[in-house]
Amino acid sequence: MSSFFPKINQQEAPAFQEYAANLLARRDFKALKLESKGLLWAMRLEYWVNGDFNDDAAQIGAILGVSTEDIARLLPTISTFLATDGKSIGFEDLSNYKLSLEAKRAKQSAGGKQTQEKKLIIKQGVTQS
């Protein structure tokens, strides 16, 4: 039986924490209309899974299933939340969060390897005695 949910790549962070107070408390977020909030949230979810967007309303619209005109109209309303270099659009907070999760995972992996090495050394010492 196949699952509705795709298998998660264990090398990637499957989720991110979004503290409502961090976003809802921002005045620039409060000032957004519902359609801008929806675009912002859809872009954040898409960014988490697939990374940066090209700075092209037509391509963003195609990815999100929204008209190019709506993207072009709404994108400026959420610009304070976006990180852009003129070619691509991303979210600095999510990028930093993903990097911190990757660093934590690498540290845990290194610790696990050290523990295994110590266990092997102890086991070899016991068998040689």
Backbone torsions as a table, in degrees:
resi	resn	phi	psi	omega
1	MET	NA	131.2	-179.8
2	SER	-87.7	149.3	-179.3
3	SER	-92.2	148.7	175.4
4	PHE	-65.7	-35.0	-177.0
5	PHE	-90.4	134.9	179.7
6	PRO	-69.7	155.8	175.7
7	LYS	-66.1	142.7	-177.9
8	ILE	-91.4	131.2	174.5
9	ASN	-69.8	117.3	-176.1
10	GLN	-66.7	-13.7	178.7
11	GLN	-82.4	-13.2	-176.9
12	GLU	-113.8	150.6	176.4
13	ALA	-71.0	121.8	-175.4
14	PRO	-77.8	-16.7	-175.6
15	ALA	-152.0	165.2	173.0
16	PHE	-132.1	150.1	176.5
17	GLN	-85.8	133.0	177.0
18	GLU	-124.1	107.1	178.5
19	TYR	-80.3	116.6	-175.8
20	ALA	-55.3	-39.5	-177.6
21	ALA	-63.3	-32.2	180.0
22	ASN	-66.8	-35.8	-178.5
23	LEU	-91.7	-47.4	-176.4
24	LEU	-65.9	-25.5	-179.0
25	ALA	-80.1	-14.3	-179.1
26	ARG	-73.3	130.1	-179.3
27	ARG	-64.0	-36.2	179.3
28	ASP	-66.1	-30.5	175.7
29	PHE	-72.6	-42.8	179.3
30	LYS	-59.7	-33.1	-177.3
31	ALA	-76.6	-14.0	-178.4
32	LEU	-71.3	146.7	171.1
33	LYS	-78.3	162.7	-175.4
34	LEU	-55.9	-41.1	-178.3
35	GLU	-66.7	-32.3	176.3
36	SER	-71.2	-39.4	176.7
37	LYS	-62.4	-40.4	178.2
38	GLY	-63.7	-42.6	177.7
39	LEU	-63.4	-44.6	179.7
40	LEU	-58.3	-48.5	-178.1
41	TRP	-65.3	-43.6	178.6
42	ALA	-61.1	-40.6	179.6
43	MET	-68.0	-38.0	178.7
44	ARG	-63.3	-44.1	179.4
45	LEU	-64.1	-45.1	178.6
46	GLU	-62.8	-41.8	-180.0
47	TYR	-62.0	-42.1	-177.9
48	TRP	-58.8	-41.0	-176.4
49	VAL	-82.1	-42.0	-169.5
50	ASN	-118.2	-1.4	176.8
51	GLY	84.4	-161.3	-173.5
52	ASP	-55.5	151.7	171.1
53	PHE	-98.2	146.5	167.3
54	ASN	-68.4	145.6	-179.5
55	ASP	-78.6	64.8	-176.5
56	ASP	-143.1	113.9	-175.8
57	ALA	-57.6	-38.2	-179.4
58	ALA	-63.9	-43.3	-179.2
59	GLN	-69.9	-41.8	177.6
60	ILE	-61.1	-44.5	178.7
61	GLY	-60.1	-42.1	179.1
62	ALA	-63.6	-41.0	-179.9
63	ILE	-65.4	-43.3	-174.8
64	LEU	-91.5	-7.7	-178.6
65	GLY	74.0	35.9	-178.3
66	VAL	-125.2	148.8	-178.6
67	SER	-65.6	149.3	177.2
68	THR	-57.3	-39.4	-179.6
69	GLU	-62.8	-42.9	178.9
70	ASP	-65.7	-41.8	178.1
71	ILE	-61.8	-48.0	-179.2
72	ALA	-61.0	-34.8	-179.5
73	ARG	-77.0	-38.3	-173.3
74	LEU	-89.8	-28.2	-176.8
75	LEU	-54.2	-44.0	178.4
76	PRO	-62.4	-25.6	-178.7
77	THR	-72.8	-19.9	-179.9
78	ILE	-111.6	14.4	-174.1
79	SER	-60.6	-28.5	-179.3
80	THR	-68.4	-15.8	-179.5
81	PHE	-95.3	-10.6	-171.8
82	LEU	-100.9	148.9	170.5
83	ALA	-109.1	126.6	-178.7
84	THR	-138.1	147.6	176.3
85	ASP	-116.0	13.7	-178.4
86	GLY	91.8	-18.2	178.8
87	LYS	-114.3	-35.8	-177.6
88	SER	-135.0	161.5	-179.1
89	ILE	-124.1	136.2	177.6
90	GLY	-149.0	-168.3	179.1
91	PHE	-129.1	110.6	-175.4
92	GLU	-61.2	-40.1	-178.5
93	ASP	-63.7	-41.6	178.7
94	LEU	-70.0	-36.5	177.7
95	SER	-63.0	-46.3	178.7
96	ASN	-64.0	-39.3	179.4
97	TYR	-64.2	-44.1	179.4
98	LYS	-62.9	-41.2	177.6
99	LEU	-62.3	-39.9	179.4
100	SER	-66.9	-37.4	176.7
101	LEU	-66.0	-40.2	178.4
102	GLU	-65.0	-39.9	178.3
103	ALA	-65.4	-41.2	178.9
104	LYS	-63.5	-43.1	179.9
105	ARG	-64.1	-41.1	178.7
106	ALA	-63.9	-40.4	179.4
107	LYS	-65.6	-42.2	177.6
108	GLN	-63.9	-40.1	179.3
109	SER	-63.6	-44.4	179.3
110	ALA	-63.0	-41.2	178.1
111	GLY	-63.8	-40.4	178.0
112	GLY	-64.1	-40.1	178.5
113	LYS	-65.4	-40.1	178.5
114	GLN	-63.6	-41.5	179.2
115	THR	-62.8	-43.3	178.6
116	GLN	-62.5	-41.3	178.5
117	GLU	-62.5	-42.6	179.1
118	LYS	-63.7	-42.3	178.7
119	LYS	-62.6	-39.7	179.5
120	LEU	-65.0	-42.9	178.8
121	ILE	-62.5	-43.9	179.5
122	ILE	-63.9	-43.8	-179.6
123	LYS	-62.7	-42.3	179.3
124	GLN	-65.6	-37.6	178.5
125	GLY	-66.2	-37.0	179.6
126	VAL	-69.9	-40.9	-178.0
127	THR	-72.9	-23.7	179.8
128	GLN	-83.7	-18.4	-178.4
129	SER	-74.9	NA	NA
